[in-house]
Amino acid sequence: MFILILCDIGNTTFDFLIKNKHKKYSVKDEIPFFKKDIYFVSVNKEATKKLLKTNPHAKDISEILQFKTKYVGLGIDRALACVFSKDAIIVDAGSAITVDIMKKAKHKGGFILPGFRAFIKTYPKISKKLKFDFEKEINLDKIPLRTIDAIQYAMMKSIILPIKEVSKNKNIIFTGGDGKLLSTYFENSVYKKDLIFENMKRIIDANNCIA
């Protein structure tokens, strides 16, 4: 069986999938040389250069990805997450939270929200008193009576409500580091941790890239 390495390069990390196991590096780390074939997707030009410096044989999945959209400037990561969906809302919750609408296998557009960590960093810039540690258990059915609850309530509502507005009765596919937590607030939702890697594999197989 032919073994290859997949790599998802984000704003802060390299996420490698090697023999179905994840290996993560910070974008500040030096990347080792890999003997196996590598296919990658990237939203970070500088990190891409770092990967190619030690692994010049690595191949960009965007060169074989076919995805049509009228959306101007759609990131390759978003296109890759959506490419095999017919009727669904695709939510990738990472450094930013991207929301894309697929209808009858066509991309209808989408929007971008700040990620959890972006919110957490923003409040202390307003006031040092607004610094907080994020709690996963948040009651969104009750108006808060503490500042820490008020911040997290507003944060989660500002993320959840726009997604609910466009999703209505549609199926929602969540991915990304915070996707699992977000998915618990929605019915008709599924969390796919390795959606990007699964779609990369399907594209590689469909293009007969592996001899």
C-alpha positions as CSV (number, residue, x, y, z in Angstrom):
1,M,0.0,0.0,0.0
2,F,1.4,3.4,-1.0
3,I,1.8,5.8,1.9
4,L,1.8,9.5,1.6
5,I,1.8,12.4,4.0
6,L,-0.9,15.1,4.1
7,C,-0.3,18.6,5.5
8,D,-2.7,21.3,6.4
9,I,-0.9,24.6,6.9
10,G,-2.8,27.2,8.9
11,N,-2.1,30.6,10.3
12,T,-0.4,29.2,13.4
13,T,0.3,25.5,12.9
14,F,1.4,22.8,10.5
15,D,-0.9,19.8,10.9
16,F,0.5,16.6,9.3
17,L,-1.4,13.4,8.9
18,I,1.1,10.5,8.8
19,K,-0.3,6.9,8.8
20,N,-3.6,8.3,10.1
21,K,-1.9,10.0,13.0
22,H,-1.6,13.7,13.6
23,K,1.7,15.5,14.0
24,K,1.6,19.2,14.7
25,Y,4.3,21.9,14.5
26,S,4.1,25.6,15.2
27,V,4.7,27.8,12.1
28,K,7.8,29.0,14.0
29,D,9.3,25.5,14.1
30,E,11.7,24.1,11.6
31,I,10.1,21.3,9.5
32,P,12.0,18.1,9.1
33,F,12.6,16.3,5.8
34,F,10.1,13.6,4.9
35,K,11.0,10.8,2.5
36,K,7.4,10.1,1.6
37,D,5.3,12.1,-0.9
38,I,3.6,15.1,0.6
39,Y,0.4,16.9,-0.5
40,F,-0.4,20.1,1.3
41,V,-3.0,22.9,1.5
42,S,-2.0,26.3,2.9
43,V,-3.3,29.7,3.8
44,N,0.1,30.9,5.0
45,K,2.7,31.9,2.4
46,E,5.6,32.1,4.8
47,A,4.9,28.8,6.3
48,T,4.6,27.2,2.9
49,K,8.1,28.5,2.0
50,K,9.3,26.8,5.2
51,L,7.8,23.5,4.3
52,L,9.2,23.6,0.7
53,K,12.6,24.6,2.0
54,T,13.1,21.2,3.6
55,N,10.6,19.3,1.4
56,P,10.8,20.7,-2.2
57,H,9.0,17.6,-3.5
58,A,5.8,18.6,-1.6
59,K,2.8,19.2,-3.9
60,D,0.2,21.8,-3.5
61,I,-3.3,20.3,-3.6
62,S,-4.7,23.5,-5.1
63,E,-3.1,22.5,-8.4
64,I,-5.6,19.6,-8.8
65,L,-8.5,21.0,-6.9
66,Q,-11.5,21.9,-9.1
67,F,-14.0,24.2,-7.4
68,K,-16.1,26.8,-9.0
69,T,-17.5,29.8,-7.1
70,K,-18.5,33.4,-7.8
71,Y,-17.0,34.3,-4.4
72,V,-14.0,36.6,-4.9
73,G,-11.0,35.6,-2.9
74,L,-12.2,32.3,-1.4
75,G,-9.4,30.6,0.5
76,I,-8.2,27.3,-0.7
77,D,-9.0,25.8,2.7
78,R,-12.6,26.8,2.4
79,A,-12.9,25.4,-1.1
80,L,-11.3,22.2,0.0
81,A,-13.7,21.9,2.9
82,C,-16.8,22.4,0.7
83,V,-15.8,20.6,-2.5
84,F,-17.7,17.3,-1.9
85,S,-20.8,18.8,-0.2
86,K,-24.1,19.1,-2.0
87,D,-26.5,20.7,0.4
88,A,-24.9,21.8,3.7
89,I,-23.4,24.5,5.7
90,I,-19.7,24.1,6.2
91,V,-18.2,25.6,9.4
92,D,-14.5,25.6,9.9
93,A,-13.8,26.8,13.4
94,G,-10.1,27.7,13.7
95,S,-8.3,31.0,14.1
96,A,-11.2,32.4,12.3
97,I,-14.6,30.8,11.9
98,T,-15.6,30.5,8.2
99,V,-19.1,29.6,7.2
100,D,-19.9,28.5,3.7
101,I,-23.3,27.6,2.1
102,M,-23.5,24.8,-0.4
103,K,-26.8,24.2,-2.4
104,K,-27.2,21.7,-5.1
105,A,-23.4,21.2,-5.2
106,K,-22.9,24.9,-5.8
107,H,-21.1,27.4,-3.6
108,K,-23.6,30.2,-2.7
109,G,-21.2,32.3,-0.6
110,G,-20.4,32.6,3.0
111,F,-18.9,34.8,5.8
112,I,-16.1,35.0,8.3
113,L,-16.3,35.4,12.1
114,P,-13.5,35.9,14.6
115,G,-12.4,32.6,16.3
116,F,-12.6,31.9,20.0
117,R,-9.1,33.0,20.7
118,A,-9.6,36.3,18.8
119,F,-12.5,37.1,21.1
120,I,-10.5,36.2,24.2
121,K,-7.6,38.5,23.1
122,T,-9.9,41.4,22.2
123,Y,-11.7,42.0,25.5
124,P,-8.5,42.8,27.6
125,K,-7.6,45.4,25.0
126,I,-10.8,47.2,26.0
127,S,-10.0,46.9,29.7
128,K,-7.7,44.7,31.8
129,K,-10.7,43.9,34.0
130,L,-12.2,42.0,31.0
131,K,-9.5,39.4,30.8
132,F,-11.0,35.9,31.3
133,D,-10.4,32.2,30.9
134,F,-12.8,30.6,28.5
135,E,-15.3,28.1,30.0
136,K,-16.9,25.5,27.8
137,E,-20.1,25.2,29.9
138,I,-22.0,28.4,29.1
139,N,-25.7,28.9,29.8
140,L,-27.1,30.7,26.8
141,D,-30.7,30.6,28.0
142,K,-30.2,33.0,30.9
143,I,-29.2,36.6,30.9
144,P,-25.8,36.8,32.8
145,L,-25.3,38.4,36.2
146,R,-21.5,38.2,36.2
147,T,-19.0,40.0,34.0
148,I,-17.2,36.8,33.0
149,D,-20.6,35.2,32.0
150,A,-21.6,38.3,30.2
151,I,-18.5,38.3,28.0
152,Q,-18.8,34.6,27.1
153,Y,-22.6,34.9,26.6
154,A,-22.0,37.7,24.1
155,M,-19.1,35.9,22.4
156,M,-21.0,32.7,21.9
157,K,-24.2,34.3,20.8
158,S,-22.4,36.5,18.2
159,I,-21.0,33.3,16.7
160,I,-24.0,31.0,17.0
161,L,-26.8,33.3,15.8
162,P,-25.4,34.2,12.3
163,I,-24.8,30.4,11.7
164,K,-28.3,29.6,12.8
165,E,-29.7,32.3,10.5
166,V,-28.3,30.8,7.4
167,S,-28.5,27.1,8.4
168,K,-32.2,26.9,9.4
169,N,-33.1,23.2,8.6
170,K,-30.0,22.5,6.6
171,N,-27.3,20.0,7.6
172,I,-24.3,21.6,9.2
173,I,-20.8,20.1,9.0
174,F,-18.3,21.4,11.6
175,T,-14.6,21.0,11.4
176,G,-11.6,22.8,12.9
177,G,-10.2,22.9,16.5
178,D,-13.3,24.5,18.0
179,G,-15.8,22.8,15.7
180,K,-16.7,20.0,18.1
181,L,-17.7,22.4,20.8
182,L,-19.7,24.6,18.4
183,S,-21.5,21.6,17.0
184,T,-23.2,20.9,20.4
185,Y,-25.3,24.0,20.0
186,F,-26.9,22.9,16.7
187,E,-29.3,20.2,15.6
188,N,-28.7,18.4,12.3
189,S,-25.0,18.9,12.8
190,V,-22.0,16.6,12.5
191,Y,-18.3,17.2,13.5
192,K,-15.7,15.9,11.1
193,K,-12.3,16.5,12.7
194,D,-10.4,15.4,9.5
195,L,-12.7,16.9,6.9
196,I,-9.8,18.6,5.1
197,F,-7.7,15.5,5.0
198,E,-10.6,13.3,3.9
199,N,-11.3,15.6,1.0
200,M,-7.6,15.8,0.1
201,K,-7.5,12.0,-0.1
202,R,-10.6,11.9,-2.3
203,I,-9.1,14.5,-4.7
204,I,-5.8,12.6,-4.9
205,D,-7.6,9.3,-5.6
206,A,-9.9,10.9,-8.2
207,N,-6.9,12.4,-10.1
208,N,-4.9,9.1,-10.0
209,C,-2.0,11.0,-8.4
210,I,-0.5,7.9,-6.8
211,A,1.1,5.4,-9.1
